[in-house]
Amino acid sequence: MNLHNLTPAEGSVKNAKKRLGRGQGSGKGGTATRGTKGAQARAGYEHKIGFEGGQMPIQRRLPKFGFKNPTRVEFHPVNVSDLQALADATGITTITIDLLVEAGLASPKDLVKVLGNGELTAKLEVSADAFSKSAIAKIEAAGGSATIVEE
């Protein structure tokens, strides 16, 4: 082993590529693979996000329409039929948001709204973040109660 045949361990060197802009003799001198002229050939070149080389960017070419309400509150829907299935499977009469999360019908971050799709025969005490009118009617018709949880 001599100094002229020492090599780094396999995989230890990440930058095995040629060094740029170190003179014509290196093979990557002169323009240092940047091409000639223009902003991209200069040091410190940065473009704006979405810049397409002067062409009209796609976010300006596409039409914009509609309105997105920034204060919209999104609820995770749970139907009355889901509550009936949960009551049949577990035999529980008091249903809370924690129980719905445990059963996989909602996630802990969700606001839960009970909707009136399906039939309900079990007498249930349901507490959720919101209820539709038809859900309240079906829960009360079965002899149960619907309670809105205040946070």
Disulfide bonds with the S-S distance in Angstrom:
none
